[in-house]
Structures are given as structure tokens and as C-alpha cells.
């Protein structure tokens, strides 16, 4: 299959099966092509707790970190991509290939249904890490940001970096091996309860889609932004304490909108971040690190 995409003001996510090709037309009309040749996933570190169950609601195991690799052909030359999940290297830079930034987000072969070793943590909420094809990627022209407006800090982070040790128990980065065997569908960042959260972009609407007031055990927030290029972004943050502004209305970038990290947080006070893109008939859950990296880079 050949997938046709045009460069635009927001980054472009996509799925490929082995043998599929992306034809990406740059803003100056130049073609950029990438074919997926193969994917692989391997366990690179195991925990020391002996595989004892830590959460009876999900698949347990002794995985501490794993690696995803893929071989692609970009404009006629073969390129090997490797990234880690569950280590500090989870917070990676995209590959710069012929003027295009490429994020290698996920490979289906890491998951049980494809003969791999990872289950899903948040499937009961409808949040699935495994891509519906063999791999999930995103691209953007290297001369552009991932979106056409500046990103404000989502929460105070004066160092401008993330530390894997601060992702819940040190495991809950995007797709990290929660409980040693279940892919975590989001990015956890440990922070004190009551931390003020700020809108990273302007939203057309925002609301709590699950709340304690409605009978849920958690307060989960979502902001939606529809961009002029047709892309729709959903940004989510869970474990909020209270809203600081009315919901169901637009929200301006930089506005403090809630306090976080204090509801149903388990063993560590933390906020859970998610990034979802809907466009061109596709639905893509992506690593929130892509957002945080751009916030830090712009600052």
C-alpha cells in the first residue's frame, strides 16, 4: 500500500505495515518517501522483584525496559532505527532524514497479539498502545514546529527535562512496562498534589470526561483543538484535584486551568498525560514526550 500525505502546519502521524510506503510531499513540492521493511522488539532489562504480581488487574511480568527497532528505506537508502522504552533514552530526539523529522513511536510486534511480550494496561478505558498496523510513526518538516503556535509549559519544569525515575515507579513513560508486563498508555510525571496545570495550547473546548462528581474514581480532563489544516488534537491529563476555570468553553494557551496529581494516584502523586491526533480518517495515540520535547526546545 502507498500512503499519500502532504506536509502541513501540524505533525503528520501514520501507520505502516511491512512493505507499505509513505509518499510525503514537502511544502516546496519535493517528494519524500519511506518504506517499512521490518520491525523487531526485544527485552533489554528485567526487574529484580522476581516477577511477583504487583497489579492483579493487568498482565504482570519482570520486564524493566525493552527496545523497538525497524528498518526503513528513505528516498532509496536503508536506515536502521532503534529506540528504548523504560529507560532515560525513552525521551528521544526524532531522526532527521533529508529535511524531515521522523518519530518512530511504536511497533506492534512488541505486543502479545503479534507474538511479543507486552500486554495493555489501559484497555478497559479504551486506550490502546498497540498500533493497528505493524508500526506507528510521525513526520514533520524539520524547518517547522510540530504545530503552528508556541507551546506553553503544561506544568512548572524549570530544568526543561524529564527523568525516567520520576515516571511513577520509574516505568510509566509512554508504553512503559507497568507492573513488568503491561504497556502504559500515557506518560506519568511525579509531582506534588495541587501542582498548577497550564494550557499548553489554546483549546476550542475542554471538559472532564470522567470525574468523581460523576461517580468515577478519578478526574480525567481533555482539551480539544481543531487546526485549520484539518488535524484535531486531544490533550488529556488525569488525576486532577480541581478545575480552576469553567469547563465546556474555549481555553486560551497559558491559562492555569486545574490543579493536578492528587486524585487516585496510587503510590506516587503524579499527573498522567496523553496526546491523541485525529486526521485524514485516522486515530493516533502518540507519545506525549513529543509535546514536552517541543515545549522544552522552544523555551
C-alpha angles and dihedrals in degrees: 000000000000117000116204119208135166123214112252142168094280128052117270119231121195145166127231135188121209107287094021122125134211116211105197117186113208122222091258091054097257116139122237117189133190129179125192111230102173147333135213138180127199136178109242102176137021131203126247098229091091098242094291113163113263100171118027092197096069142034110290128205145137100264114134099170140353139190131231120204134179138176117221136175112226117189091335101315127098119240128187116214125194131175136168131229120204099023133084086267087070085086095069138163119242119254113259107219121171095329096318129104111223125197116196100205109169146351121210093214090076090069131084096244090060096045095270134123107250129094125192123262102192103035092118089063092049093253110131125180097190112095116233089234129041096277143012122214140165130208137191134170108266092232091060136069118239088259136017098250132057117268117232121212109275090211133357109289109158093175092058094221143093124231120208089217088066094056097102103280091357093276110077104091115125107311089354116161101263111194087003097288116037123087110237110228099213142020118274118205118187113228137146118282110261095036108158114244120208129202106257092200135008114276130208088214140352134191147151107267091185124021143164088243088062093048101267124129093231140043109234120184131198132190121193126203124183111201124208090244090065098258119130121205125200115194117187137189124185135195094046121168102203142340118249096195134037116275127226093051137092116280124209121225112261095028116134101234108168148356115246150186097056111091124082090338100153117207097347132040103240147142122238115218128198135183123199130176126196117190145132092010094308134112115207130183107198138185109277086215086081088065096043093048090055092047090053093042094052092048 
